[in-house]
Amino acid sequence: MSLKDREHFESYRAQTLAKHTILEKYIYAYFIILKGTEDRLVYIDGFAGRGTYTTNDGSTVPGSPLRALEKISSNPDLAKKVRTFFIEQDEELFAQLKTSLDSYYAKSPQIQEPQLANGAFSAVMTAMMDKYQRDGRAIAPMFVFVDPCGVDGVDFTVIERLLRSQRKCEIFLFFNIEGVRRILGLKEHMGETLAHLLGSSARAAELAQVVASANTSAEREEAIIRYYEDLLRNQTPGRFVVSFRVEREERRITSHYLVHVAQHPRGFAIMKDVMWSVGKTTEGKGGLLFEQASISTMYMLFTPEWDSVKASVLRELSAGKKPMTYFYDVLTHRPENRLCGTAYRNAILELEKEGKVFVLGEDGETQTPKRPRRNGVLTLSDRCHVTLR
């Protein structure tokens, strides 16, 4: 790891907080759902860093390892069942990480003792899975956080093997599209980094051709992230892939994506809701993006997304009335659908206020069902129906 990578932990930025918030919210839901049927659960942080960050005022805040342990220790069942592994290659950061985790465990003995490894993520995970295979042991359901500072260090073959090793395994990874663009610009001097990221030199060459045929920077970005998402969907058991776009702080271009890979539609739907709640846009409606420069300059890059969300609801209702479970469960579970339950609920409430739809009761007929309010806003339970006005 370079000095620049170490300096990453000397500044705690808004986009890092957003990433950690998504991680915290989702892993708690993931483990709470699984604890009822599983005796063993695993959390892995593949690029754990030093365990803490320094803010602009010089104070120290917890990084992803401590935030994950805090969520796990907050529930007695999770504290007993979730085993944690933290991997860090840089020796200096690893020493700081060990100090942080030893201190946390000393104050929270109810959790399982955190396990640490000083090595490269891909090498450590390969050795771990090889050992389980040799011993004939089943791998417990695991959530794997893959958060490199750059592009290097992520091996697609390891991601694929992890997903194939356990049907409840999920991956949450940092995809440095800015770094990928720079590497592609080197052309014949790209090296092996992209080959590892994508799983082969042939795929790296194929992506380079796809990107070279694009006409604009927006098309090139779309080509890169779609190529990687399709690779995950088609070459691993992880059919359900959703990406969260993070904009740079000082320029209206994408810095990176946070990509979640699941093998079950429920995890996919929950992660979209979590990402949506953290998303920050010029429209102020939430979403699968975290805008920074665009908000500070009040500059709209795209046609307002919220109008298209409401339009999609009206299209669905053009075929007839629908129960809310259709929006909350059926639509949100479709692999190609980027919308979440929260988006549908808010869109329908706005359409109701605009007089474009009716919300019906559980029987699908009553036009003025009794509905409680939450924070002054009418709720929309899954027992309601909705129809065009």
Secondary structure, DSSP 4 states (H G I P E B T S, - for coil): --HHHHHGGG---HHHHHHHHHHHHHHHHHHHHHTTT-S-EEEEETT-TTSEEE-TTS-EEE-HHHHHHHHHHTSHHHHHHEEEEEEE--HHHHHHHHHHHHHHHHH-TTSPPPEEEES-HHHHHHHHHHHHHHHTPPPPPEEEEE--SSSTT--HHHHHHHHHH-TT-EEEEEE-HHHHHHHHHTGGG--SHHHHHHSSHHHHHHHHHHHHT--SHHHHHHHHHHHHHHHHHHHSS--EEEEEEEE-SSSSSEEEEEEEEESSHHHHHHHHHHHHHH-B-TTSS--SEE-SHHHHTT---SS-HHHHHHHHHHHHHTT--EEHHIIIIIITTSTT----HHHHHHHHHHHHHTTSEEEE-TTS--SS----EETTEE---TT-EEEE-
